[in-house]
Amino acid sequence: MAKTVKTAPNSAMISQRARPEILAMGGYVSARSIEKSNRDTIFLDANECAFEPFIGAQNLSRYPEQQPTALQEAICRWLDVSKRHITITRGADEAIDCLVRAFCVPGQDNIVICPPTFAMYAQSATLQNAEVRQAKLDKTFDLDVKLINQTTDKNTKIIFVCSPNNPTANLMNRARILRLCADYAETALVVVDETYVEFADSESLIPCLDAHANLVILRTLSKSHAAAGLRCGVAVARSDVTGLLQKVLAPYPLAQPVVDAALTILSAKSQSVLAAKRRDIVTRRNQVAASFAACPDIVEVLPSDANYLLVRVKDAADLCEKCRASGIILRNQSHQPGLENSVRVSIGSDEDMQAFLAVVRGETISARTNQRVETVIRKTNETAISVRVNLDAAAPVRINTGIGFYDHMLDQIAKHGGFSLEIECDGDLHIDPHHSVEDCAIALGQAIRLALGDKRGIGRYGFFLPMDESQVKVALDFGGRFYLDFNADFPESHVGDLPTDMVPHVFYSLAENMQANLHIAVTGENTHHMVEACFKGFGRALRQAIRREGDEMPSTKGSL
Ligand SMILES: *Cc1c(COP(=O)(O)O)cnc(C)c1O
């Protein structure tokens, strides 16, 4: 692993190939590069204000570190490397730019790219007035090492390799990349852009830094961690290269809110949630690829190791236009060498992909606009909750409130309600379940109300349900006003980890936020049965009430 990087004996220091003026200059000495703060330090050195700009602001008044220590540590845990090997940047794009600026003498040096590939390498080189040389990928869209060797010369400073490659979606052959590292050990950097590696069935090349001093790996939170808006990426390299990059990099590239959010994203909990979501994307990608096979306009779907598909079609411009007319934007890649009539399609949500497939099959979609999908994000000091419902799909149902029995109950609502429900909750369970239970119900109620829209075509109504000795009666009306009548006398104070006095609260919050009248009466002897019957019965009543039975407003008033 890179943690044990030794200085290779013949590392005639690839960094000596950097621009001479960059080698000669000292880094900018920023306000935070000299002193590490501790509680007693009085900072009067950077003309900052000694108070926060608004109530609730945290750490906004002071300049951040160029490489914030806590974020370095989190990234080192993520990538299993040590601090001196990473440079954190505003996305991988900025890392590309810093590499070019550090190494390419304007008007003299060149870089090599392997098209069809990602556009930013050439963009950054052109801005630096470095020549862009092209060594096209071979017929299988893999590296053509021989061609690369013919393309380079003594002024070649960087060879960019994108793996998995954007837009062809395939991994590059590992042995060929390492061959390049060896061939150019003392003359050029081999920069491997691994933006999409988390979606591939493959290991990162980071451990190869041990053997190759000219290797640089790029990673980013943009794609694999669903955080393109955050602007946070990282270059992993040997420490001499890292040092150069940090000379070229701005003194404060990472705003404090970015650092805080990146730390949340890199926490163990988010990482495991994101890994599960990436697996969903991969599954969906494979399903979509399979469905394409049956579409007459699609000539070929290229194998993908990423979160997008490259498809060859009969007429790329026509498909893009047809999709645009239905509100779906694709990326036509036909301008790239070897990609005539090729279109790149990102793997979106299940509904997105259904809508896309409908257009490809020549069905006009009202499908998407017609789906009753809603996401509600609710954040307070006590809980952070995300609820997503799709009233017109039965799956997925995925619930994680942190309260096992409550998950089980919300699952009943979704299953018996016949709709897709995803809930994630990060709540103050160390205090008690109260806030999490109530806030999830509030957010769920809101999501259902918003998803129902103008309620055109829905029914309104109720359900009886026995469960062993228990019996529940549920009546529900989405009349636009809120009323709760809840009648239960639970014998026990808890079912599992859910306090039973929270059950009426849940239905109160649901009814209030759905703007519905809700009557629930339950009788029985076993608390578990009684509680579960309430949730099941509510789900069943909901199923009837939300089902579209036509296009009528279910009220003589004309609106609800
Ligand atoms: C999207 C993309 C990037 C840009 O990443 P940021 O971290 O958002 O700057 C870099 N490389 C490739 C191959 C990409 O597709």
The ligand as an SDF file (V2000), in Angstrom:
LIG
                    3D

 15 15  0  0  0  0  0  0  0  0999 V2000
  -16.7540   14.0170  -14.3100 C   0  0  0  0  0  0  0  0  0  0  0  0
  -15.3410   13.7110  -14.5410 C   0  0  0  0  0  0  0  0  0  0  0  0
  -14.3110   14.4110  -13.8850 C   0  0  0  0  0  0  0  0  0  0  0  0
  -14.5990   15.6640  -13.1110 C   0  0  0  0  0  0  0  0  0  0  0  0
  -14.6220   15.4380  -11.7970 O   0  0  0  0  0  0  0  0  0  0  0  0
  -14.8280   16.6390  -10.7610 P   0  0  0  0  0  0  0  0  0  0  0  0
  -14.2830   16.0370   -9.5320 O   0  0  0  0  0  0  0  0  0  0  0  0
  -16.2930   16.9070  -10.7050 O   0  0  0  0  0  0  0  0  0  0  0  0
  -14.0630   17.8120  -11.2400 O   0  0  0  0  0  0  0  0  0  0  0  0
  -13.0080   14.0050  -14.0290 C   0  0  0  0  0  0  0  0  0  0  0  0
  -12.7090   12.9720  -14.8420 N   0  0  0  0  0  0  0  0  0  0  0  0
  -13.6520   12.3020  -15.5180 C   0  0  0  0  0  0  0  0  0  0  0  0
  -13.2680   11.1790  -16.3880 C   0  0  0  0  0  0  0  0  0  0  0  0
  -14.9860   12.6610  -15.3980 C   0  0  0  0  0  0  0  0  0  0  0  0
  -15.9170   12.0160  -16.1050 O   0  0  0  0  0  0  0  0  0  0  0  0
  1  2  1  0
  2  3  1  0
  2 14  2  0
  3  4  1  0
  3 10  2  0
  4  5  1  0
  5  6  1  0
  6  7  2  0
  6  8  1  0
  6  9  1  0
 10 11  1  0
 11 12  2  0
 12 13  1  0
 12 14  1  0
 14 15  1  0
M  END
$$$$
